[in-house]
C-alpha cells in the first residue's frame, strides 16, 4: 500500500497554508492525500494525521473513518466542505473541534514530525463518533488492519 500527498512531500516541510491560523500565514487548509496498491480484501479505510513530537504525545490533528472502499483520495480543503467524499466521517481532533486542525507546534519546541497514516481495514464500518483518542482508535482497528502506509512532513516553530 502507498500513501502520497500533493500538499507536501515525504520527509519535507509542510507548507504554512496547511498549518493552523496561529502559525504565521497559516490558513488551516486540510491537505490532499491519495492511496494506491491496497489489498483486494480491504473494505474501508481510516486516515490519521498525528504530531509525533515527544511534547505532543500523539496529538491527533485529523481523523477520518469509515472511508468507503470506492474512495482512494481526499482532496485538498475537503474538511468541513462539500469536497469531502460521501460516506467519510470526520472525528473531533485533539483541539476539540470536528475535522482538520492544522499543525501548531508551540514556539521554541523545535521540529515536529507529522505522520499521515492510512489503514486498509477488513470491516466497512467502525462506528466512531465525536472525540476518540489515537489509542482508542488503534485498539479498535488493530485486529482489522490488512495494510497500512505513511507519509510524513515537519513544521518548525
Z-matrix of the N, CA and C atoms (Angstrom, degrees):
N
C 1 1.455
C 2 1.523 1 108.16
N 3 1.329 2 116.52 1 144.89
C 4 1.458 3 120.88 2 -178.30
C 5 1.526 4 109.80 3 -134.75
N 6 1.341 5 116.24 4 134.75
C 7 1.453 6 123.28 5 177.08
C 8 1.519 7 108.50 6 -115.57
N 9 1.327 8 116.36 7 132.92
C 10 1.464 9 120.96 8 178.00
C 11 1.528 10 109.41 9 -134.14
N 12 1.320 11 114.99 10 165.12
C 13 1.456 12 121.23 11 175.86
C 14 1.520 13 108.75 12 -144.14
N 15 1.321 14 116.09 13 137.23
C 16 1.468 15 120.23 14 172.78
C 17 1.530 16 109.79 15 -89.08
N 18 1.327 17 117.43 16 -7.23
C 19 1.460 18 121.91 17 -178.61
C 20 1.526 19 112.40 18 -81.55
N 21 1.322 20 116.66 19 -33.59
C 22 1.464 21 121.88 20 175.29
C 23 1.525 22 107.88 21 -154.56
N 24 1.323 23 115.25 22 155.92
C 25 1.458 24 120.45 23 -177.20
C 26 1.520 25 110.64 24 -101.10
N 27 1.318 26 115.58 25 149.28
C 28 1.456 27 122.16 26 -176.45
C 29 1.527 28 111.88 27 -52.74
N 30 1.320 29 114.85 28 130.92
C 31 1.463 30 124.06 29 177.62
C 32 1.523 31 114.75 30 66.50
N 33 1.339 32 117.30 31 17.91
C 34 1.462 33 120.98 32 177.89
C 35 1.524 34 110.34 33 -119.57
N 36 1.328 35 115.77 34 172.94
C 37 1.454 36 122.92 35 -178.32
C 38 1.536 37 111.69 36 -61.98
N 39 1.322 38 115.76 37 137.93
C 40 1.465 39 121.30 38 174.05
C 41 1.529 40 107.00 39 -85.26
N 42 1.335 41 118.36 40 123.00
C 43 1.466 42 120.39 41 -179.25
C 44 1.531 43 112.37 42 -58.25
N 45 1.329 44 115.47 43 148.46
C 46 1.461 45 122.28 44 -175.34
C 47 1.525 46 113.28 45 -58.13
N 48 1.318 47 118.74 46 -29.97
C 49 1.470 48 118.67 47 -177.42
C 50 1.526 49 112.44 48 -61.85
N 51 1.339 50 118.01 49 -21.16
C 52 1.469 51 122.09 50 177.62
C 53 1.527 52 111.90 51 -91.11
N 54 1.338 53 116.71 52 -3.31
C 55 1.466 54 121.43 53 179.91
C 56 1.519 55 110.07 54 -88.17
N 57 1.322 56 114.46 55 160.92
C 58 1.448 57 121.22 56 178.38
C 59 1.523 58 109.77 57 -61.98
N 60 1.301 59 116.54 58 157.85
C 61 1.469 60 121.43 59 -176.75
C 62 1.528 61 112.86 60 -65.58
N 63 1.332 62 117.68 61 -13.18
C 64 1.468 63 121.07 62 177.17
C 65 1.536 64 111.29 63 -73.44
N 66 1.329 65 116.46 64 -16.55
C 67 1.460 66 121.80 65 177.21
C 68 1.531 67 107.82 66 -90.52
N 69 1.303 68 117.77 67 139.65
C 70 1.461 69 122.49 68 -179.41
C 71 1.526 70 110.56 69 -50.79
N 72 1.269 71 118.47 70 126.45
C 73 1.473 72 128.86 71 -177.18
C 74 1.531 73 113.76 72 64.10
N 75 1.327 74 117.80 73 11.51
C 76 1.462 75 120.87 74 177.33
C 77 1.523 76 111.30 75 -66.70
N 78 1.341 77 116.03 76 137.44
C 79 1.464 78 120.99 77 -179.39
C 80 1.528 79 111.87 78 -118.68
N 81 1.325 80 117.62 79 -5.02
C 82 1.463 81 123.51 80 178.33
C 83 1.530 82 112.17 81 57.29
N 84 1.313 83 116.72 82 38.85
C 85 1.464 84 122.47 83 176.83
C 86 1.520 85 108.11 84 -86.93
N 87 1.316 86 116.78 85 128.98
C 88 1.469 87 119.43 86 179.96
C 89 1.524 88 110.21 87 -70.00
N 90 1.347 89 117.27 88 137.19
C 91 1.463 90 121.39 89 -177.98
C 92 1.532 91 113.28 90 -73.65
N 93 1.310 92 114.74 91 163.25
C 94 1.467 93 122.86 92 175.69
C 95 1.522 94 108.37 93 -88.00
N 96 1.319 95 116.16 94 140.64
C 97 1.464 96 122.35 95 173.78
C 98 1.525 97 108.78 96 -138.64
N 99 1.330 98 115.76 97 145.92
C 100 1.466 99 121.74 98 175.39
C 101 1.518 100 108.30 99 -142.14
N 102 1.335 101 116.17 100 148.44
C 103 1.461 102 120.28 101 -179.53
C 104 1.520 103 110.17 102 -135.51
N 105 1.331 104 113.85 103 147.95
C 106 1.461 105 122.33 104 -177.63
C 107 1.526 106 109.27 105 -139.42
N 108 1.323 107 114.59 106 173.64
C 109 1.472 108 122.14 107 173.04
C 110 1.523 109 113.53 108 56.91
N 111 1.321 110 116.51 109 40.71
C 112 1.460 111 120.24 110 177.57
C 113 1.529 112 109.35 111 -92.26
N 114 1.323 113 117.72 112 155.62
C 115 1.467 114 121.50 113 -176.24
C 116 1.534 115 112.60 114 -65.82
N 117 1.304 116 116.04 115 151.78
C 118 1.466 117 121.74 116 -178.76
C 119 1.525 118 112.47 117 -69.11
N 120 1.329 119 118.11 118 -18.33
C 121 1.468 120 119.64 119 179.23
C 122 1.535 121 113.03 120 -88.64
N 123 1.329 122 117.34 121 3.47
C 124 1.466 123 120.60 122 176.17
C 125 1.529 124 109.50 123 -69.25
N 126 1.331 125 115.60 124 139.85
C 127 1.468 126 121.37 125 179.65
C 128 1.531 127 112.65 126 -115.94
N 129 1.339 128 116.83 127 -17.99
C 130 1.462 129 121.21 128 177.16
C 131 1.524 130 108.55 129 -163.97
N 132 1.335 131 115.00 130 175.99
C 133 1.460 132 121.22 131 179.70
C 134 1.524 133 109.65 132 -132.48
N 135 1.328 134 114.86 133 158.10
C 136 1.460 135 122.62 134 174.16
C 137 1.522 136 106.48 135 -135.42
N 138 1.328 137 117.03 136 132.72
C 139 1.459 138 122.59 137 -179.04
C 140 1.519 139 109.33 138 -118.47
N 141 1.324 140 116.27 139 131.54
C 142 1.468 141 122.95 140 175.68
C 143 1.516 142 109.34 141 -123.62
N 144 1.333 143 116.71 142 145.05
C 145 1.457 144 123.39 143 173.58
C 146 1.521 145 105.66 144 -128.86
N 147 1.356 146 116.75 145 110.72
C 148 1.466 147 121.90 146 -165.67
C 149 1.528 148 111.03 147 -132.31
N 150 1.334 149 116.52 148 139.76
C 151 1.462 150 123.73 149 174.39
C 152 1.526 151 108.23 150 -84.18
N 153 1.338 152 117.21 151 124.31
C 154 1.470 153 122.00 152 -177.61
C 155 1.523 154 114.04 153 -100.51
N 156 1.320 155 118.68 154 4.85
C 157 1.464 156 120.65 155 177.97
C 158 1.537 157 108.88 156 -60.69
N 159 1.345 158 117.63 157 139.20
C 160 1.472 159 120.25 158 -178.64
C 161 1.535 160 114.02 159 -53.83
N 162 1.331 161 118.34 160 -34.25
C 163 1.467 162 120.96 161 179.48
C 164 1.526 163 112.01 162 -73.51
N 165 1.304 164 117.63 163 -16.65
C 166 1.463 165 120.88 164 -175.98
C 167 1.519 166 113.38 165 -96.43
N 168 1.306 167 117.53 166 -14.50
C 169 1.469 168 122.61 167 175.28
C 170 1.522 169 114.37 168 49.84
N 171 1.328 170 117.81 169 44.79
C 172 1.465 171 120.26 170 178.00
C 173 1.512 172 113.02 171 72.30
N 174 1.312 173 117.80 172 40.20
C 175 1.463 174 123.65 173 179.89
C 176 1.525 175 109.31 174 -61.32
N 177 1.334 176 116.71 175 120.58
C 178 1.472 177 121.82 176 -178.13
C 179 1.526 178 109.38 177 -86.09
N 180 1.331 179 115.54 178 118.91
C 181 1.460 180 122.07 179 178.46
C 182 1.527 181 112.26 180 -94.71
N 183 1.341 182 116.53 181 -22.11
C 184 1.459 183 119.56 182 179.67
C 185 1.516 184 108.03 183 -161.94
N 186 1.313 185 116.10 184 136.05
C 187 1.463 186 121.77 185 175.70
C 188 1.524 187 108.27 186 -138.77
N 189 1.324 188 115.32 187 120.66
C 190 1.465 189 122.64 188 178.07
C 191 1.517 190 107.45 189 -117.93
N 192 1.320 191 116.79 190 128.47
C 193 1.453 192 120.55 191 -177.01
C 194 1.522 193 110.87 192 -129.71
N 195 1.320 194 114.60 193 168.14
C 196 1.469 195 121.94 194 -179.74
C 197 1.525 196 111.64 195 55.31
N 198 1.341 197 116.34 196 35.19
C 199 1.466 198 120.50 197 178.06
C 200 1.531 199 107.24 198 -70.97
N 201 1.335 200 117.85 199 118.13
C 202 1.467 201 120.72 200 -177.37
C 203 1.529 202 112.28 201 -59.84
N 204 1.297 203 116.16 202 150.78
C 205 1.473 204 122.32 203 -178.00
C 206 1.531 205 112.27 204 -60.27
N 207 1.321 206 117.50 205 -26.72
C 208 1.471 207 120.85 206 179.80
C 209 1.530 208 112.50 207 -74.62
N 210 1.341 209 117.04 208 -11.70
C 211 1.462 210 122.19 209 -179.79
C 212 1.523 211 109.07 210 -96.90
N 213 1.340 212 116.71 211 125.93
C 214 1.465 213 119.77 212 177.77
C 215 1.529 214 112.56 213 -129.17
N 216 1.348 215 115.82 214 18.13
C 217 1.464 216 119.33 215 174.13
C 218 1.519 217 110.10 216 -160.08
N 219 1.316 218 114.38 217 152.41
C 220 1.458 219 123.08 218 174.03
C 221 1.525 220 105.50 219 -119.61
N 222 1.328 221 117.61 220 118.34
C 223 1.466 222 119.64 221 -177.62
C 224 1.529 223 113.09 222 -69.38
N 225 1.319 224 115.95 223 156.13
C 226 1.459 225 121.24 224 173.49
C 227 1.527 226 108.87 225 -57.80
N 228 1.326 227 116.08 226 138.59
C 229 1.456 228 120.95 227 177.15
C 230 1.521 229 114.57 228 74.07
N 231 1.330 230 117.99 229 16.39
C 232 1.468 231 121.18 230 -175.79
C 233 1.523 232 113.68 231 -73.04
N 234 1.327 233 117.60 232 -29.07
C 235 1.466 234 119.42 233 -177.01
C 236 1.530 235 110.00 234 -59.55
N 237 1.324 236 115.84 235 133.60
C 238 1.478 237 122.47 236 179.92
C 239 1.529 238 112.84 237 60.79
N 240 1.315 239 118.01 238 30.49
C 241 1.463 240 118.34 239 -178.53
C 242 1.525 241 111.75 240 -143.37
N 243 1.309 242 114.82 241 170.05
C 244 1.462 243 121.51 242 177.43
C 245 1.531 244 111.58 243 -71.09
N 246 1.332 245 117.74 244 -8.13
C 247 1.476 246 121.15 245 176.95
C 248 1.529 247 112.08 246 -73.17
N 249 1.337 248 116.63 247 -18.79
C 250 1.467 249 120.04 248 -178.44
C 251 1.526 250 108.07 249 -66.38
N 252 1.331 251 117.34 250 126.29
C 253 1.464 252 120.08 251 179.87
C 254 1.531 253 111.94 252 -58.35
N 255 1.302 254 115.50 253 144.73
C 256 1.462 255 121.97 254 -179.52
C 257 1.523 256 111.01 255 -59.57
N 258 1.319 257 115.32 256 137.78
C 259 1.458 258 121.33 257 176.69
C 260 1.520 259 114.65 258 95.19
N 261 1.329 260 117.82 259 -14.32
C 262 1.465 261 121.88 260 -178.44
C 263 1.522 262 109.43 261 -79.96
N 264 1.337 263 116.86 262 135.73
C 265 1.463 264 122.33 263 177.50
C 266 1.521 265 109.37 264 -106.90
N 267 1.344 266 116.59 265 123.30
C 268 1.462 267 121.67 266 173.61
C 269 1.527 268 107.80 267 -91.75
N 270 1.312 269 116.01 268 127.24
C 271 1.461 270 121.25 269 177.45
C 272 1.522 271 109.63 270 -93.53
N 273 1.322 272 116.71 271 171.27
C 274 1.458 273 121.07 272 175.15
C 275 1.522 274 109.32 273 -72.84
N 276 1.326 275 115.91 274 141.37
C 277 1.459 276 121.16 275 176.26
C 278 1.528 277 108.59 276 -88.27
N 279 1.327 278 116.64 277 179.35
C 280 1.462 279 120.13 278 -178.42
C 281 1.529 280 113.46 279 -76.94
N 282 1.344 281 117.73 280 -1.55
C 283 1.459 282 120.97 281 168.81
C 284 1.533 283 109.39 282 -80.02
N 285 1.356 284 116.03 283 -11.30
C 286 1.453 285 121.01 284 -178.96
C 287 1.520 286 113.51 285 91.32
N 288 1.338 287 116.47 286 12.19
C 289 1.465 288 121.26 287 -178.69
C 290 1.518 289 109.90 288 -116.30
N 291 1.322 290 115.41 289 148.35
C 292 1.461 291 119.46 290 176.96
C 293 1.534 292 109.68 291 -72.28
N 294 1.318 293 116.11 292 137.35
C 295 1.459 294 121.45 293 175.34
C 296 1.518 295 113.48 294 95.17
N 297 1.323 296 114.38 295 -155.58
C 298 1.462 297 122.37 296 -174.26
C 299 1.520 298 111.60 297 -80.30
N 300 1.319 299 114.91 298 136.33
C 301 1.462 300 123.19 299 170.60
C 302 1.515 301 106.73 300 -132.17
N 303 1.311 302 117.25 301 108.21
C 304 1.461 303 121.87 302 -172.35
C 305 1.515 304 114.65 303 -64.58
N 306 1.339 305 115.67 304 166.05
C 307 1.462 306 121.52 305 178.12
C 308 1.525 307 111.69 306 -53.11
N 309 1.319 308 114.60 307 140.37
C 310 1.455 309 121.56 308 179.63
C 311 1.525 310 108.91 309 -153.30
N 312 1.338 311 117.31 310 62.86
C 313 1.469 312 118.11 311 -178.19
C 314 1.525 313 111.20 312 -65.49
N 315 1.334 314 116.93 313 141.69
C 316 1.466 315 120.13 314 177.80
C 317 1.527 316 111.44 315 -59.93
N 318 1.319 317 116.33 316 141.14
C 319 1.473 318 121.00 317 179.00
C 320 1.515 319 110.32 318 -54.01
N 321 1.322 320 115.80 319 134.77
C 322 1.447 321 121.76 320 176.68
C 323 1.517 322 115.04 321 79.73
N 324 1.344 323 117.41 322 4.03
C 325 1.470 324 118.99 323 -177.61
C 326 1.527 325 112.64 324 -88.65
N 327 1.330 326 116.82 325 0.87
C 328 1.462 327 119.92 326 175.76
C 329 1.518 328 113.65 327 85.93
N 330 1.302 329 114.26 328 -156.66
C 331 1.460 330 122.79 329 -175.47
C 332 1.530 331 110.60 330 -82.05
N 333 1.314 332 116.26 331 125.27
C 334 1.462 333 121.89 332 176.64
C 335 1.525 334 108.81 333 -109.02
N 336 1.318 335 115.90 334 126.34
C 337 1.462 336 122.37 335 177.07
C 338 1.529 337 108.34 336 -91.93
N 339 1.322 338 116.20 337 128.82
C 340 1.456 339 122.50 338 178.32
C 341 1.516 340 108.64 339 -112.17
N 342 1.327 341 115.98 340 120.53
C 343 1.465 342 121.78 341 179.02
C 344 1.521 343 109.74 342 -98.65
N 345 1.325 344 114.79 343 130.94
C 346 1.460 345 121.06 344 167.79
C 347 1.517 346 105.13 345 -103.85
N 348 1.323 347 115.81 346 122.97
C 349 1.465 348 121.53 347 -177.16
C 350 1.523 349 109.48 348 -122.35
N 351 1.319 350 116.07 349 132.21
C 352 1.458 351 121.15 350 173.87
C 353 1.524 352 107.82 351 -115.26
N 354 1.309 353 115.14 352 134.12
C 355 1.462 354 120.98 353 178.67
C 356 1.520 355 108.67 354 -119.48
N 357 1.335 356 116.89 355 127.79
C 358 1.460 357 122.18 356 169.96
C 359 1.523 358 105.79 357 -89.11
N 360 1.326 359 116.30 358 129.36
C 361 1.460 360 121.49 359 -174.57
C 362 1.520 361 111.95 360 -119.33
N 363 1.329 362 115.90 361 153.43
C 364 1.465 363 121.16 362 179.63
C 365 1.529 364 112.62 363 -91.80
N 366 1.326 365 116.00 364 17.79
C 367 1.463 366 122.18 365 176.93
C 368 1.523 367 108.22 366 -133.13
N 369 1.331 368 116.96 367 149.65
C 370 1.466 369 117.68 368 -176.46
C 371 1.524 370 113.90 369 -93.69
N 372 1.320 371 118.92 370 -19.39
C 373 1.468 372 121.66 371 180.00
C 374 1.521 373 110.58 372 -137.84
N 375 1.336 374 115.37 373 133.33
C 376 1.462 375 120.72 374 176.70
C 377 1.522 376 111.49 375 -104.80
N 378 1.316 377 117.04 376 -26.44
C 379 1.456 378 120.75 377 176.59
C 380 1.512 379 115.75 378 78.51
N 381 1.333 380 118.56 379 14.88
C 382 1.465 381 120.52 380 176.46
C 383 1.526 382 109.53 381 -66.88
N 384 1.319 383 115.68 382 145.43
C 385 1.462 384 122.70 383 175.25
C 386 1.513 385 108.55 384 -142.77
N 387 1.335 386 116.45 385 149.13
C 388 1.460 387 121.36 386 173.42
C 389 1.510 388 114.23 387 65.22
N 390 1.331 389 116.48 388 -132.05
C 391 1.465 390 122.92 389 -176.31
C 392 1.515 391 110.38 390 -96.30
N 393 1.328 392 115.40 391 120.63
C 394 1.461 393 121.91 392 177.53
C 395 1.533 394 106.54 393 -135.24
N 396 1.309 395 117.88 394 129.50
C 397 1.465 396 121.40 395 -178.84
C 398 1.529 397 110.77 396 -73.15
N 399 1.325 398 115.18 397 160.59
C 400 1.464 399 119.58 398 176.34
C 401 1.531 400 110.05 399 -59.44
N 402 1.317 401 116.73 400 -39.55
C 403 1.465 402 120.97 401 179.77
C 404 1.527 403 110.67 402 -60.73
N 405 1.334 404 116.83 403 -44.24
C 406 1.470 405 120.57 404 178.53
C 407 1.532 406 111.32 405 -64.43
N 408 1.318 407 115.73 406 -41.77
C 409 1.467 408 120.10 407 178.93
C 410 1.524 409 109.88 408 -61.53
N 411 1.330 410 116.22 409 -50.50
C 412 1.461 411 120.00 410 -176.87
C 413 1.531 412 111.54 411 -63.32
N 414 1.309 413 116.62 412 -37.57
C 415 1.458 414 120.37 413 178.01
C 416 1.530 415 111.38 414 -61.60
N 417 1.326 416 115.82 415 -42.13
C 418 1.467 417 119.65 416 -177.57
C 419 1.527 418 112.80 417 -74.72
N 420 1.343 419 117.76 418 -33.00
C 421 1.472 420 119.10 419 -174.90
C 422 1.518 421 114.53 420 -93.32
N 423 1.342 422 118.85 421 -13.68
C 424 1.470 423 120.29 422 -170.61
C 425 1.530 424 113.47 423 -54.17
N 426 1.314 425 117.94 424 -35.99
C 427 1.474 426 119.74 425 -179.84
C 428 1.529 427 112.41 426 -85.04
N 429 1.338 428 117.31 427 -2.09
C 430 1.471 429 121.64 428 -178.44
C 431 1.533 430 113.47 429 -109.94
N 432 1.328 431 117.57 430 -3.93
C 433 1.468 432 120.80 431 -176.17
C 434 1.525 433 110.18 432 -75.16
N 435 1.343 434 115.69 433 123.72
C 436 1.469 435 119.98 434 175.45
C 437 1.531 436 111.25 435 -107.25
N 438 1.344 437 116.78 436 -18.08
C 439 1.468 438 122.00 437 174.93
C 440 1.520 439 108.03 438 -167.37
N 441 1.322 440 115.42 439 159.51
C 442 1.460 441 120.26 440 176.51
C 443 1.516 442 109.65 441 -153.80
N 444 1.332 443 114.37 442 158.85
C 445 1.459 444 120.78 443 178.51
C 446 1.518 445 108.27 444 -150.09
N 447 1.335 446 115.62 445 162.91
C 448 1.458 447 119.98 446 -176.13
C 449 1.515 448 110.40 447 -145.87
N 450 1.302 449 115.48 448 148.32
C 451 1.472 450 123.10 449 167.72
C 452 1.524 451 104.44 450 -136.83
N 453 1.340 452 116.38 451 144.02
C 454 1.455 453 117.33 452 -180.00
C 455 1.512 454 111.28 453 -135.57
N 456 1.323 455 113.41 454 158.44
C 457 1.457 456 121.70 455 176.25
C 458 1.509 457 107.56 456 -143.60
N 459 1.319 458 116.47 457 178.05
C 460 1.459 459 118.39 458 -178.14
C 461 1.531 460 111.47 459 -138.90
N 462 1.323 461 113.80 460 160.34
C 463 1.465 462 122.71 461 175.57
C 464 1.522 463 106.30 462 -136.89
N 465 1.329 464 116.21 463 136.45
C 466 1.467 465 122.04 464 175.48
C 467 1.518 466 106.44 465 -118.19
N 468 1.326 467 116.67 466 129.77
C 469 1.461 468 119.77 467 179.52
C 470 1.509 469 109.27 468 -126.37
